[in-house]
Amino acid sequence: MVFVALGVLLLVMKLAGWGPVADWAWWAVLLPFGLALAWWGWSDASGLTRRRAMEKDAERKEERRRRNVEALGLGAKDPRRK
């Protein structure tokens, strides 16, 4: 996401002719978009994206389970029970 935000910022600066970016070559302005594509490709291929999604699902599932147990009144009232 950082690469995309940087790319949009550089693109706007280039098109507006603002700052030193106006004199840069187009490949330098568009480079962050290519880096973003490379990052997304690597994260998908390495399983990073799926692993993060699975961790998020597991956290939501555990939180839902904890809320349901408390709503049923089955929470650990005895400090020795967990």
C-alpha positions in Angstrom: 0.0 0.0 0.0 2.9 2.3 0.7 4.2 1.8 -2.8 0.8 2.6 -4.3 0.5 5.8 -2.2 4.0 6.9 -3.1 3.3 6.2 -6.8 0.1 8.2 -6.8 1.9 11.1 -5.1 4.7 11.1 -7.6 2.3 10.8 -10.5 0.3 13.8 -9.3 3.5 15.8 -8.8 4.7 14.8 -12.3 1.5 15.7 -14.0 1.2 19.0 -12.1 4.7 19.9 -12.9 5.4 20.5 -9.2 8.8 20.2 -7.5 11.8 18.3 -8.8 9.6 15.4 -9.8 8.5 17.3 -12.9 12.0 16.8 -14.4 12.2 13.1 -13.6 11.9 10.5 -16.2 8.6 8.6 -16.5 10.1 5.3 -15.5 11.2 6.8 -12.2 7.7 8.1 -11.5 6.0 4.8 -12.3 8.6 2.6 -10.5 6.6 2.4 -7.2 3.7 0.9 -9.1 6.0 -1.8 -10.5 7.4 -2.4 -7.0 3.8 -2.7 -5.6 3.0 -5.4 -8.2 6.3 -7.3 -7.4 5.5 -7.1 -3.7 1.9 -8.4 -4.1 3.1 -11.2 -6.4 5.7 -12.3 -3.9 3.4 -12.1 -0.9 0.8 -14.2 -2.7 3.4 -16.7 -4.0 5.0 -17.1 -0.5 1.7 -17.6 1.3 2.1 -14.5 3.4 -1.3 -13.1 2.3 -3.1 -16.4 3.1 -1.3 -16.8 6.4 -2.4 -13.3 7.6 -6.0 -14.0 6.5 -6.0 -17.3 8.5 -4.6 -15.6 11.6 -7.2 -12.9 11.4 -10.0 -15.5 11.0 -8.6 -17.5 14.0 -8.6 -14.3 16.1 -12.2 -13.5 15.2 -13.2 -17.1 15.9 -11.6 -17.1 19.3 -13.2 -13.8 20.2 -16.6 -15.0 19.1 -16.1 -18.2 21.2 -15.1 -16.2 24.2 -18.1 -13.9 23.9 -20.5 -16.9 23.5 -19.0 -18.6 26.6 -19.4 -15.5 28.7 -23.0 -14.9 27.4 -23.9 -18.4 28.5 -22.5 -17.8 31.9 -19.9 -20.4 31.5 -16.9 -18.1 32.0 -14.1 -18.9 34.4 -15.4 -17.6 37.8 -13.0 -19.7 39.9 -9.5 -18.2 39.6 -8.1 -21.8 39.3 -10.2 -22.4 36.2 -9.4 -21.0 32.9 
